């Protein structure tokens, strides 16, 4: 089970989702014209904590898609640059 995230990354994701939910509640309270800024403060706090906990997540390994295209055509469209002749005329 190498593919599983660590516990702190999972908890960070949880805080991000709860923070987004609190932000949605803030927007809905604003639409209802009974603005409750507590939702906004809680959302900012939870999103900040969630981001802090998730920032340590390692990047996933490359999927290897289109590897045969990269082998066939090279890594990019760069063409070899010809060196200018150093002969003086």
DAKA-V986722 format. One line per field, one symbol per residue. psi: psi as a letter, one per 30 degrees, with the letter a starting at -180 (. if undefined). Layout:
psi->???
//
This chain:
psi->hffklleeeeeeeeeeeeeeeeeeeeeeeeeggikjfeeeeeeeeeeeeeeefffgklkllkfgkgeeeeeegafagkkkkkkkkgkk.
//
